[in-house]
Amino acid sequence: MSGRIRRKSMPDPGSLPRRPEALLCPLCDRVIPPSQRDAHHLVPRSHGGRHTEYLHRICHRQIHALLTESELAREYCTVDALQAHPAMAQFLAWVRGKPPEFSERTRKSARIRKKPRR
């Protein structure tokens, strides 16, 4: 050893991991905490969709509890169309009053549960 002490250089600020930016859920307009962040394909991948939006996990689960992939691809492939769906609008009105970390079990609608599988 040469007896010289090596100083650790400070990392470049651009190389430091960034804190995730505060994202707003486009459906309920609440801040999405990183633990509750889900990516949703507006047009399902099975129908050729590629574009995703970050949503609250509870909002994302509610979409799939109410609508089939075919319905999502045909009629509800935009945020505005999802917000206009009557059952989704009722859910969004309810969830907007909850804190961002709120989570609750989501149940499939009876219409989806009874639908025959192909």
Backbone atoms as SQL, in Angstrom:
CREATE TABLE atoms (id INTEGER PRIMARY KEY, chain TEXT, resi INTEGER, resn TEXT, atom TEXT, x REAL, y REAL, z REAL);
INSERT INTO atoms VALUES
  (1, 'A', 1, 'MET', 'N', 0.834, -1.180, 0.000),
  (2, 'A', 1, 'MET', 'CA', 0.000, 0.000, 0.000),
  (3, 'A', 1, 'MET', 'C', 0.874, 1.237, 0.000),
  (4, 'A', 2, 'SER', 'N', 0.440, 2.167, -0.688),
  (5, 'A', 2, 'SER', 'CA', 1.226, 3.386, -0.811),
  (6, 'A', 2, 'SER', 'C', 0.898, 4.379, 0.294),
  (7, 'A', 3, 'GLY', 'N', -0.104, 4.092, 1.095),
  (8, 'A', 3, 'GLY', 'CA', -0.446, 4.992, 2.183),
  (9, 'A', 3, 'GLY', 'C', -1.354, 6.139, 1.764),
  (10, 'A', 4, 'ARG', 'N', -1.743, 6.162, 0.531),
  (11, 'A', 4, 'ARG', 'CA', -2.619, 7.229, 0.069),
  (12, 'A', 4, 'ARG', 'C', -4.071, 6.824, 0.294),
  (13, 'A', 5, 'ILE', 'N', -4.858, 7.742, 0.723),
  (14, 'A', 5, 'ILE', 'CA', -6.279, 7.488, 0.935),
  (15, 'A', 5, 'ILE', 'C', -7.024, 7.954, -0.312),
  (16, 'A', 6, 'ARG', 'N', -7.768, 7.055, -0.843),
  (17, 'A', 6, 'ARG', 'CA', -8.569, 7.414, -2.019),
  (18, 'A', 6, 'ARG', 'C', -9.882, 8.012, -1.562),
  (19, 'A', 7, 'ARG', 'N', -10.189, 9.129, -2.089),
  (20, 'A', 7, 'ARG', 'CA', -11.481, 9.739, -1.781),
  (21, 'A', 7, 'ARG', 'C', -12.495, 9.229, -2.774),
  (22, 'A', 8, 'LYS', 'N', -13.637, 8.888, -2.239),
  (23, 'A', 8, 'LYS', 'CA', -14.711, 8.474, -3.131),
  (24, 'A', 8, 'LYS', 'C', -15.291, 9.723, -3.764),
  (25, 'A', 9, 'SER', 'N', -15.330, 9.699, -5.044),
  (26, 'A', 9, 'SER', 'CA', -15.893, 10.863, -5.728),
  (27, 'A', 9, 'SER', 'C', -17.412, 10.810, -5.640),
  (28, 'A', 10, 'MET', 'N', -17.997, 11.960, -5.602),
  (29, 'A', 10, 'MET', 'CA', -19.456, 12.048, -5.556),
  (30, 'A', 10, 'MET', 'C', -20.001, 11.660, -6.920),
  (31, 'A', 11, 'PRO', 'N', -21.084, 10.868, -6.937),
  (32, 'A', 11, 'PRO', 'CA', -21.653, 10.490, -8.231),
  (33, 'A', 11, 'PRO', 'C', -22.250, 11.703, -8.936),
  (34, 'A', 12, 'ASP', 'N', -22.274, 11.605, -10.233),
  (35, 'A', 12, 'ASP', 'CA', -22.879, 12.650, -11.057),
  (36, 'A', 12, 'ASP', 'C', -24.361, 12.748, -10.704),
  (37, 'A', 13, 'PRO', 'N', -24.897, 13.942, -10.444),
  (38, 'A', 13, 'PRO', 'CA', -26.316, 14.065, -10.090),
  (39, 'A', 13, 'PRO', 'C', -27.259, 13.476, -11.132),
  (40, 'A', 14, 'GLY', 'N', -26.843, 13.461, -12.376),
  (41, 'A', 14, 'GLY', 'CA', -27.683, 12.886, -13.421),
  (42, 'A', 14, 'GLY', 'C', -27.768, 11.373, -13.353),
  (43, 'A', 15, 'SER', 'N', -26.789, 10.735, -12.669),
  (44, 'A', 15, 'SER', 'CA', -26.792, 9.280, -12.585),
  (45, 'A', 15, 'SER', 'C', -27.516, 8.767, -11.346),
  (46, 'A', 16, 'LEU', 'N', -27.886, 9.656, -10.436),
  (47, 'A', 16, 'LEU', 'CA', -28.615, 9.236, -9.235),
  (48, 'A', 16, 'LEU', 'C', -30.035, 8.834, -9.599),
  (49, 'A', 17, 'PRO', 'N', -30.570, 7.792, -8.912),
  (50, 'A', 17, 'PRO', 'CA', -31.957, 7.427, -9.207),
  (51, 'A', 17, 'PRO', 'C', -32.897, 8.560, -8.803),
  (52, 'A', 18, 'ARG', 'N', -33.829, 8.842, -9.664),
  (53, 'A', 18, 'ARG', 'CA', -34.779, 9.921, -9.389),
  (54, 'A', 18, 'ARG', 'C', -35.959, 9.400, -8.591),
  (55, 'A', 19, 'ARG', 'N', -36.503, 10.280, -7.788),
  (56, 'A', 19, 'ARG', 'CA', -37.733, 9.932, -7.091),
  (57, 'A', 19, 'ARG', 'C', -38.847, 9.901, -8.119),
  (58, 'A', 20, 'PRO', 'N', -39.706, 8.899, -8.025),
  (59, 'A', 20, 'PRO', 'CA', -40.794, 8.855, -9.007),
  (60, 'A', 20, 'PRO', 'C', -41.651, 10.119, -8.902),
  (61, 'A', 21, 'GLU', 'N', -41.949, 10.667, -10.049),
  (62, 'A', 21, 'GLU', 'CA', -42.766, 11.876, -10.072),
  (63, 'A', 21, 'GLU', 'C', -44.188, 11.534, -9.664),
  (64, 'A', 22, 'ALA', 'N', -44.863, 12.507, -9.100),
  (65, 'A', 22, 'ALA', 'CA', -46.243, 12.309, -8.702),
  (66, 'A', 22, 'ALA', 'C', -47.100, 12.176, -9.961),
  (67, 'A', 23, 'LEU', 'N', -47.694, 11.018, -10.127),
  (68, 'A', 23, 'LEU', 'CA', -48.575, 10.783, -11.262),
  (69, 'A', 23, 'LEU', 'C', -50.014, 10.915, -10.811),
  (70, 'A', 24, 'LEU', 'N', -50.839, 11.476, -11.671),
  (71, 'A', 24, 'LEU', 'CA', -52.263, 11.558, -11.391),
  (72, 'A', 24, 'LEU', 'C', -52.981, 10.478, -12.183),
  (73, 'A', 25, 'CYS', 'N', -53.917, 9.809, -11.540),
  (74, 'A', 25, 'CYS', 'CA', -54.743, 8.817, -12.220),
  (75, 'A', 25, 'CYS', 'C', -55.670, 9.585, -13.162),
  (76, 'A', 26, 'PRO', 'N', -55.654, 9.269, -14.454),
  (77, 'A', 26, 'PRO', 'CA', -56.508, 10.003, -15.385),
  (78, 'A', 26, 'PRO', 'C', -57.995, 9.742, -15.167),
  (79, 'A', 27, 'LEU', 'N', -58.332, 8.679, -14.452),
  (80, 'A', 27, 'LEU', 'CA', -59.748, 8.388, -14.201),
  (81, 'A', 27, 'LEU', 'C', -60.276, 9.127, -12.990),
  (82, 'A', 28, 'CYS', 'N', -59.592, 8.984, -11.839),
  (83, 'A', 28, 'CYS', 'CA', -60.128, 9.566, -10.605),
  (84, 'A', 28, 'CYS', 'C', -59.432, 10.864, -10.186),
  (85, 'A', 29, 'ASP', 'N', -58.394, 11.270, -10.913),
  (86, 'A', 29, 'ASP', 'CA', -57.666, 12.522, -10.646),
  (87, 'A', 29, 'ASP', 'C', -57.038, 12.590, -9.260),
  (88, 'A', 30, 'ARG', 'N', -56.649, 11.432, -8.712),
  (89, 'A', 30, 'ARG', 'CA', -55.931, 11.403, -7.443),
  (90, 'A', 30, 'ARG', 'C', -54.475, 11.035, -7.723),
  (91, 'A', 31, 'VAL', 'N', -53.569, 11.434, -6.820),
  (92, 'A', 31, 'VAL', 'CA', -52.157, 11.074, -6.947),
  (93, 'A', 31, 'VAL', 'C', -52.024, 9.568, -6.763),
  (94, 'A', 32, 'ILE', 'N', -51.204, 8.933, -7.605),
  (95, 'A', 32, 'ILE', 'CA', -51.008, 7.487, -7.530),
  (96, 'A', 32, 'ILE', 'C', -49.704, 7.204, -6.787),
  (97, 'A', 33, 'PRO', 'N', -49.773, 6.614, -5.585),
  (98, 'A', 33, 'PRO', 'CA', -48.530, 6.228, -4.909),
  (99, 'A', 33, 'PRO', 'C', -47.852, 5.094, -5.680),
  (100, 'A', 34, 'PRO', 'N', -46.527, 5.013, -5.654),
  (101, 'A', 34, 'PRO', 'CA', -45.832, 3.963, -6.412),
  (102, 'A', 34, 'PRO', 'C', -46.325, 2.548, -6.098),
  (103, 'A', 35, 'SER', 'N', -46.746, 2.291, -4.880),
  (104, 'A', 35, 'SER', 'CA', -47.219, 0.951, -4.519),
  (105, 'A', 35, 'SER', 'C', -48.591, 0.627, -5.107),
  (106, 'A', 36, 'GLN', 'N', -49.314, 1.632, -5.576),
  (107, 'A', 36, 'GLN', 'CA', -50.668, 1.435, -6.110),
  (108, 'A', 36, 'GLN', 'C', -50.734, 1.712, -7.616),
  (109, 'A', 37, 'ARG', 'N', -49.595, 1.712, -8.296),
  (110, 'A', 37, 'ARG', 'CA', -49.518, 2.090, -9.711),
  (111, 'A', 37, 'ARG', 'C', -49.631, 0.856, -10.605),
  (112, 'A', 38, 'ASP', 'N', -50.598, 0.858, -11.511),
  (113, 'A', 38, 'ASP', 'CA', -50.778, -0.211, -12.495),
  (114, 'A', 38, 'ASP', 'C', -50.809, 0.404, -13.891),
  (115, 'A', 39, 'ALA', 'N', -50.199, -0.292, -14.840),
  (116, 'A', 39, 'ALA', 'CA', -50.254, 0.143, -16.236),
  (117, 'A', 39, 'ALA', 'C', -51.446, -0.552, -16.896),
  (118, 'A', 40, 'HIS', 'N', -52.285, 0.215, -17.566),
  (119, 'A', 40, 'HIS', 'CA', -53.478, -0.326, -18.217),
  (120, 'A', 40, 'HIS', 'C', -53.382, -0.083, -19.714),
  (121, 'A', 41, 'HIS', 'N', -53.554, -1.141, -20.513),
  (122, 'A', 41, 'HIS', 'CA', -53.622, -0.998, -21.965),
  (123, 'A', 41, 'HIS', 'C', -55.028, -0.516, -22.310),
  (124, 'A', 42, 'LEU', 'N', -55.141, 0.662, -22.876),
  (125, 'A', 42, 'LEU', 'CA', -56.457, 1.186, -23.226),
  (126, 'A', 42, 'LEU', 'C', -57.159, 0.269, -24.222),
  (127, 'A', 43, 'VAL', 'N', -56.431, -0.228, -25.199),
  (128, 'A', 43, 'VAL', 'CA', -56.921, -1.297, -26.065),
  (129, 'A', 43, 'VAL', 'C', -56.161, -2.538, -25.595),
  (130, 'A', 44, 'PRO', 'N', -56.849, -3.595, -25.180),
  (131, 'A', 44, 'PRO', 'CA', -56.146, -4.778, -24.657),
  (132, 'A', 44, 'PRO', 'C', -55.109, -5.311, -25.642),
  (133, 'A', 45, 'ARG', 'N', -54.038, -5.856, -25.099),
  (134, 'A', 45, 'ARG', 'CA', -52.974, -6.414, -25.937),
  (135, 'A', 45, 'ARG', 'C', -53.507, -7.512, -26.849),
  (136, 'A', 46, 'SER', 'N', -54.488, -8.263, -26.357),
  (137, 'A', 46, 'SER', 'CA', -55.054, -9.344, -27.169),
  (138, 'A', 46, 'SER', 'C', -55.781, -8.811, -28.404),
  (139, 'A', 47, 'HIS', 'N', -56.064, -7.517, -28.410),
  (140, 'A', 47, 'HIS', 'CA', -56.730, -6.877, -29.549),
  (141, 'A', 47, 'HIS', 'C', -55.788, -5.905, -30.263),
  (142, 'A', 48, 'GLY', 'N', -54.490, -6.066, -30.039),
  (143, 'A', 48, 'GLY', 'CA', -53.495, -5.260, -30.740),
  (144, 'A', 48, 'GLY', 'C', -53.096, -3.971, -30.057),
  (145, 'A', 49, 'GLY', 'N', -53.503, -3.750, -28.810),
  (146, 'A', 49, 'GLY', 'CA', -53.178, -2.504, -28.121),
  (147, 'A', 49, 'GLY', 'C', -51.733, -2.446, -27.676),
  (148, 'A', 50, 'ARG', 'N', -51.190, -1.249, -27.691),
  (149, 'A', 50, 'ARG', 'CA', -49.811, -1.036, -27.264),
  (150, 'A', 50, 'ARG', 'C', -49.704, 0.083, -26.232),
  (151, 'A', 51, 'HIS', 'N', -50.527, 1.099, -26.352),
  (152, 'A', 51, 'HIS', 'CA', -50.437, 2.278, -25.488),
  (153, 'A', 51, 'HIS', 'C', -50.970, 1.960, -24.090),
  (154, 'A', 52, 'THR', 'N', -50.235, 2.410, -23.066),
  (155, 'A', 52, 'THR', 'CA', -50.680, 2.200, -21.686),
  (156, 'A', 52, 'THR', 'C', -50.817, 3.530, -20.964),
  (157, 'A', 53, 'GLU', 'N', -51.632, 3.513, -19.938),
  (158, 'A', 53, 'GLU', 'CA', -51.798, 4.645, -19.014),
  (159, 'A', 53, 'GLU', 'C', -51.611, 4.100, -17.606),
  (160, 'A', 54, 'TYR', 'N', -50.969, 4.887, -16.743),
  (161, 'A', 54, 'TYR', 'CA', -50.866, 4.488, -15.349),
  (162, 'A', 54, 'TYR', 'C', -52.153, 4.858, -14.633),
  (163, 'A', 55, 'LEU', 'N', -52.691, 3.901, -13.880),
  (164, 'A', 55, 'LEU', 'CA', -53.922, 4.087, -13.112),
  (165, 'A', 55, 'LEU', 'C', -53.707, 3.603, -11.696),
  (166, 'A', 56, 'HIS', 'N', -54.593, 4.044, -10.791),
  (167, 'A', 56, 'HIS', 'CA', -54.638, 3.442, -9.461),
  (168, 'A', 56, 'HIS', 'C', -54.993, 1.973, -9.636),
  (169, 'A', 57, 'ARG', 'N', -54.424, 1.120, -8.798),
  (170, 'A', 57, 'ARG', 'CA', -54.718, -0.303, -8.884),
  (171, 'A', 57, 'ARG', 'C', -56.221, -0.568, -8.717),
  (172, 'A', 58, 'ILE', 'N', -56.879, 0.144, -7.816),
  (173, 'A', 58, 'ILE', 'CA', -58.307, -0.089, -7.587),
  (174, 'A', 58, 'ILE', 'C', -59.128, 0.333, -8.815),
  (175, 'A', 59, 'CYS', 'N', -58.730, 1.407, -9.495),
  (176, 'A', 59, 'CYS', 'CA', -59.430, 1.838, -10.716),
  (177, 'A', 59, 'CYS', 'C', -59.216, 0.816, -11.830),
  (178, 'A', 60, 'HIS', 'N', -57.992, 0.323, -11.950),
  (179, 'A', 60, 'HIS', 'CA', -57.666, -0.663, -12.977),
  (180, 'A', 60, 'HIS', 'C', -58.472, -1.943, -12.760),
  (181, 'A', 61, 'ARG', 'N', -58.519, -2.397, -11.536),
  (182, 'A', 61, 'ARG', 'CA', -59.279, -3.626, -11.247),
  (183, 'A', 61, 'ARG', 'C', -60.766, -3.437, -11.494),
  (184, 'A', 62, 'GLN', 'N', -61.267, -2.257, -11.206),
  (185, 'A', 62, 'GLN', 'CA', -62.695, -1.987, -11.432),
  (186, 'A', 62, 'GLN', 'C', -63.031, -2.034, -12.922),
  (187, 'A', 63, 'ILE', 'N', -62.148, -1.526, -13.749),
  (188, 'A', 63, 'ILE', 'CA', -62.366, -1.584, -15.201),
  (189, 'A', 63, 'ILE', 'C', -62.558, -3.029, -15.637),
  (190, 'A', 64, 'HIS', 'N', -61.645, -3.906, -15.203),
  (191, 'A', 64, 'HIS', 'CA', -61.699, -5.305, -15.631),
  (192, 'A', 64, 'HIS', 'C', -62.806, -6.094, -14.927),
  (193, 'A', 65, 'ALA', 'N', -63.303, -5.584, -13.828),
  (194, 'A', 65, 'ALA', 'CA', -64.436, -6.220, -13.164),
  (195, 'A', 65, 'ALA', 'C', -65.748, -5.895, -13.888),
  (196, 'A', 66, 'LEU', 'N', -65.798, -4.755, -14.556),
  (197, 'A', 66, 'LEU', 'CA', -67.031, -4.316, -15.217),
  (198, 'A', 66, 'LEU', 'C', -67.093, -4.643, -16.702),
  (199, 'A', 67, 'LEU', 'N', -65.951, -4.649, -17.366),
  (200, 'A', 67, 'LEU', 'CA', -65.939, -4.724, -18.829),
  (201, 'A', 67, 'LEU', 'C', -65.092, -5.888, -19.337),
  (202, 'A', 68, 'THR', 'N', -65.528, -6.466, -20.445),
  (203, 'A', 68, 'THR', 'CA', -64.753, -7.517, -21.084),
  (204, 'A', 68, 'THR', 'C', -63.683, -6.883, -21.973),
  (205, 'A', 69, 'GLU', 'N', -62.728, -7.688, -22.403),
  (206, 'A', 69, 'GLU', 'CA', -61.684, -7.169, -23.282),
  (207, 'A', 69, 'GLU', 'C', -62.259, -6.712, -24.621),
  (208, 'A', 70, 'SER', 'N', -63.258, -7.417, -25.115),
  (209, 'A', 70, 'SER', 'CA', -63.887, -7.017, -26.376),
  (210, 'A', 70, 'SER', 'C', -64.567, -5.657, -26.234),
  (211, 'A', 71, 'GLU', 'N', -65.262, -5.435, -25.118),
  (212, 'A', 71, 'GLU', 'CA', -65.916, -4.140, -24.884),
  (213, 'A', 71, 'GLU', 'C', -64.881, -3.030, -24.767),
  (214, 'A', 72, 'LEU', 'N', -63.769, -3.330, -24.081),
  (215, 'A', 72, 'LEU', 'CA', -62.708, -2.337, -23.947),
  (216, 'A', 72, 'LEU', 'C', -62.144, -1.965, -25.317),
  (217, 'A', 73, 'ALA', 'N', -61.939, -2.943, -26.173),
  (218, 'A', 73, 'ALA', 'CA', -61.372, -2.682, -27.495),
  (219, 'A', 73, 'ALA', 'C', -62.335, -1.915, -28.393),
  (220, 'A', 74, 'ARG', 'N', -63.616, -2.254, -28.336),
  (221, 'A', 74, 'ARG', 'CA', -64.603, -1.642, -29.231),
  (222, 'A', 74, 'ARG', 'C', -65.078, -0.278, -28.770),
  (223, 'A', 75, 'GLU', 'N', -65.504, -0.183, -27.502),
  (224, 'A', 75, 'GLU', 'CA', -66.226, 1.010, -27.050),
  (225, 'A', 75, 'GLU', 'C', -65.511, 1.851, -25.994),
  (226, 'A', 76, 'TYR', 'N', -64.672, 1.240, -25.187),
  (227, 'A', 76, 'TYR', 'CA', -64.103, 1.942, -24.034),
  (228, 'A', 76, 'TYR', 'C', -62.582, 2.015, -24.121),
  (229, 'A', 77, 'CYS', 'N', -62.070, 2.453, -25.262),
  (230, 'A', 77, 'CYS', 'CA', -60.623, 2.489, -25.480),
  (231, 'A', 77, 'CYS', 'C', -60.011, 3.865, -25.205),
  (232, 'A', 78, 'THR', 'N', -60.783, 4.754, -24.583),
  (233, 'A', 78, 'THR', 'CA', -60.252, 6.060, -24.177),
  (234, 'A', 78, 'THR', 'C', -60.637, 6.314, -22.729),
  (235, 'A', 79, 'VAL', 'N', -59.900, 7.202, -22.096),
  (236, 'A', 79, 'VAL', 'CA', -60.202, 7.562, -20.708),
  (237, 'A', 79, 'VAL', 'C', -61.584, 8.200, -20.620),
  (238, 'A', 80, 'ASP', 'N', -61.919, 9.064, -21.574),
  (239, 'A', 80, 'ASP', 'CA', -63.231, 9.728, -21.564),
  (240, 'A', 80, 'ASP', 'C', -64.370, 8.717, -21.674),
  (241, 'A', 81, 'ALA', 'N', -64.197, 7.711, -22.523),
  (242, 'A', 81, 'ALA', 'CA', -65.237, 6.687, -22.673),
  (243, 'A', 81, 'ALA', 'C', -65.387, 5.870, -21.383),
  (244, 'A', 82, 'LEU', 'N', -64.272, 5.574, -20.724),
  (245, 'A', 82, 'LEU', 'CA', -64.341, 4.838, -19.454),
  (246, 'A', 82, 'LEU', 'C', -65.057, 5.666, -18.395),
  (247, 'A', 83, 'GLN', 'N', -64.753, 6.954, -18.335),
  (248, 'A', 83, 'GLN', 'CA', -65.400, 7.828, -17.349),
  (249, 'A', 83, 'GLN', 'C', -66.889, 7.977, -17.620),
  (250, 'A', 84, 'ALA', 'N', -67.306, 7.825, -18.869),
  (251, 'A', 84, 'ALA', 'CA', -68.715, 7.986, -19.231),
  (252, 'A', 84, 'ALA', 'C', -69.542, 6.731, -18.971),
  (253, 'A', 85, 'HIS', 'N', -68.906, 5.589, -18.793),
  (254, 'A', 85, 'HIS', 'CA', -69.651, 4.351, -18.502),
  (255, 'A', 85, 'HIS', 'C', -70.387, 4.542, -17.179),
  (256, 'A', 86, 'PRO', 'N', -71.704, 4.267, -17.119),
  (257, 'A', 86, 'PRO', 'CA', -72.494, 4.572, -15.915),
  (258, 'A', 86, 'PRO', 'C', -71.965, 3.921, -14.632),
  (259, 'A', 87, 'ALA', 'N', -71.625, 2.643, -14.672),
  (260, 'A', 87, 'ALA', 'CA', -71.138, 1.973, -13.457),
  (261, 'A', 87, 'ALA', 'C', -69.757, 2.493, -13.064),
  (262, 'A', 88, 'MET', 'N', -68.940, 2.794, -14.056),
  (263, 'A', 88, 'MET', 'CA', -67.601, 3.326, -13.769),
  (264, 'A', 88, 'MET', 'C', -67.703, 4.735, -13.203),
  (265, 'A', 89, 'ALA', 'N', -68.626, 5.545, -13.731),
  (266, 'A', 89, 'ALA', 'CA', -68.823, 6.909, -13.224),
  (267, 'A', 89, 'ALA', 'C', -69.266, 6.873, -11.762),
  (268, 'A', 90, 'GLN', 'N', -70.121, 5.938, -11.423),
  (269, 'A', 90, 'GLN', 'CA', -70.569, 5.803, -10.033),
  (270, 'A', 90, 'GLN', 'C', -69.396, 5.402, -9.136),
  (271, 'A', 91, 'PHE', 'N', -68.584, 4.463, -9.587),
  (272, 'A', 91, 'PHE', 'CA', -67.410, 4.043, -8.831),
  (273, 'A', 91, 'PHE', 'C', -66.440, 5.209, -8.647),
  (274, 'A', 92, 'LEU', 'N', -66.179, 5.972, -9.725),
  (275, 'A', 92, 'LEU', 'CA', -65.233, 7.080, -9.646),
  (276, 'A', 92, 'LEU', 'C', -65.707, 8.167, -8.689),
  (277, 'A', 93, 'ALA', 'N', -66.999, 8.434, -8.678),
  (278, 'A', 93, 'ALA', 'CA', -67.543, 9.417, -7.735),
  (279, 'A', 93, 'ALA', 'C', -67.299, 8.974, -6.299),
  (280, 'A', 94, 'TRP', 'N', -67.409, 7.677, -6.056),
  (281, 'A', 94, 'TRP', 'CA', -67.187, 7.133, -4.714),
  (282, 'A', 94, 'TRP', 'C', -65.710, 7.160, -4.337),
  (283, 'A', 95, 'VAL', 'N', -64.831, 6.717, -5.249),
  (284, 'A', 95, 'VAL', 'CA', -63.416, 6.563, -4.909),
  (285, 'A', 95, 'VAL', 'C', -62.686, 7.899, -4.815),
  (286, 'A', 96, 'ARG', 'N', -63.197, 8.944, -5.441),
  (287, 'A', 96, 'ARG', 'CA', -62.527, 10.256, -5.383),
  (288, 'A', 96, 'ARG', 'C', -62.415, 10.791, -3.956),
  (289, 'A', 97, 'GLY', 'N', -63.291, 10.377, -3.081),
  (290, 'A', 97, 'GLY', 'CA', -63.250, 10.826, -1.689),
  (291, 'A', 97, 'GLY', 'C', -62.321, 10.016, -0.806),
  (292, 'A', 98, 'LYS', 'N', -61.679, 9.008, -1.352),
  (293, 'A', 98, 'LYS', 'CA', -60.794, 8.134, -0.578),
  (294, 'A', 98, 'LYS', 'C', -59.352, 8.626, -0.673),
  (295, 'A', 99, 'PRO', 'N', -58.506, 8.289, 0.325),
  (296, 'A', 99, 'PRO', 'CA', -57.092, 8.679, 0.259),
  (297, 'A', 99, 'PRO', 'C', -56.378, 7.923, -0.866),
  (298, 'A', 100, 'PRO', 'N', -55.267, 8.455, -1.373),
  (299, 'A', 100, 'PRO', 'CA', -54.561, 7.818, -2.494),
  (300, 'A', 100, 'PRO', 'C', -54.132, 6.368, -2.221),
  (301, 'A', 101, 'GLU', 'N', -53.825, 6.017, -0.974),
  (302, 'A', 101, 'GLU', 'CA', -53.361, 4.671, -0.648),
  (303, 'A', 101, 'GLU', 'C', -54.507, 3.681, -0.459),
  (304, 'A', 102, 'PHE', 'N', -55.747, 4.149, -0.568),
  (305, 'A', 102, 'PHE', 'CA', -56.916, 3.308, -0.323),
  (306, 'A', 102, 'PHE', 'C', -56.938, 2.110, -1.266),
  (307, 'A', 103, 'SER', 'N', -57.272, 0.956, -0.699),
  (308, 'A', 103, 'SER', 'CA', -57.387, -0.258, -1.491),
  (309, 'A', 103, 'SER', 'C', -58.520, -1.097, -0.923),
  (310, 'A', 104, 'GLU', 'N', -59.252, -1.733, -1.796),
  (311, 'A', 104, 'GLU', 'CA', -60.344, -2.599, -1.372),
  (312, 'A', 104, 'GLU', 'C', -60.493, -3.706, -2.396),
  (313, 'A', 105, 'ARG', 'N', -61.015, -4.814, -1.962),
  (314, 'A', 105, 'ARG', 'CA', -61.214, -5.948, -2.864),
  (315, 'A', 105, 'ARG', 'C', -62.243, -5.571, -3.940),
  (316, 'A', 106, 'THR', 'N', -61.966, -5.977, -5.161),
  (317, 'A', 106, 'THR', 'CA', -62.862, -5.706, -6.283),
  (318, 'A', 106, 'THR', 'C', -63.496, -7.015, -6.715),
  (319, 'A', 107, 'ARG', 'N', -64.802, -6.981, -6.937),
  (320, 'A', 107, 'ARG', 'CA', -65.529, -8.180, -7.366),
  (321, 'A', 107, 'ARG', 'C', -66.011, -8.016, -8.797),
  (322, 'A', 108, 'LYS', 'N', -65.945, -9.090, -9.557),
  (323, 'A', 108, 'LYS', 'CA', -66.452, -9.060, -10.932),
  (324, 'A', 108, 'LYS', 'C', -67.953, -8.802, -10.895),
  (325, 'A', 109, 'SER', 'N', -68.452, -8.094, -11.880),
  (326, 'A', 109, 'SER', 'CA', -69.885, -7.851, -11.955),
  (327, 'A', 109, 'SER', 'C', -70.593, -9.153, -12.294),
  (328, 'A', 110, 'ALA', 'N', -71.852, -9.258, -11.939),
  (329, 'A', 110, 'ALA', 'CA', -72.632, -10.475, -12.205),
  (330, 'A', 110, 'ALA', 'C', -72.713, -10.740, -13.704),
  (331, 'A', 111, 'ARG', 'N', -72.779, -9.693, -14.484),
  (332, 'A', 111, 'ARG', 'CA', -72.834, -9.837, -15.939),
  (333, 'A', 111, 'ARG', 'C', -71.570, -10.523, -16.470),
  (334, 'A', 112, 'ILE', 'N', -70.423, -10.192, -15.941),
  (335, 'A', 112, 'ILE', 'CA', -69.166, -10.785, -16.380),
  (336, 'A', 112, 'ILE', 'C', -69.036, -12.209, -15.847),
  (337, 'A', 113, 'ARG', 'N', -69.439, -12.427, -14.589),
  (338, 'A', 113, 'ARG', 'CA', -69.329, -13.770, -13.988),
  (339, 'A', 113, 'ARG', 'C', -70.176, -14.788, -14.732),
  (340, 'A', 114, 'LYS', 'N', -71.360, -14.401, -15.202),
  (341, 'A', 114, 'LYS', 'CA', -72.290, -15.329, -15.848),
  (342, 'A', 114, 'LYS', 'C', -72.026, -15.511, -17.340),
  (343, 'A', 115, 'LYS', 'N', -71.132, -14.732, -17.893),
  (344, 'A', 115, 'LYS', 'CA', -70.847, -14.800, -19.314),
  (345, 'A', 115, 'LYS', 'C', -70.172, -16.150, -19.638),
  (346, 'A', 116, 'PRO', 'N', -70.695, -16.902, -20.618),
  (347, 'A', 116, 'PRO', 'CA', -70.065, -18.191, -20.939),
  (348, 'A', 116, 'PRO', 'C', -68.688, -17.986, -21.555),
  (349, 'A', 117, 'ARG', 'N', -67.776, -18.841, -21.181),
  (350, 'A', 117, 'ARG', 'CA', -66.422, -18.791, -21.744),
  (351, 'A', 117, 'ARG', 'C', -66.385, -19.557, -23.045),
  (352, 'A', 118, 'ARG', 'N', -65.557, -19.083, -23.959),
  (353, 'A', 118, 'ARG', 'CA', -65.414, -19.763, -25.256),
  (354, 'A', 118, 'ARG', 'C', -64.271, -20.719, -25.244);
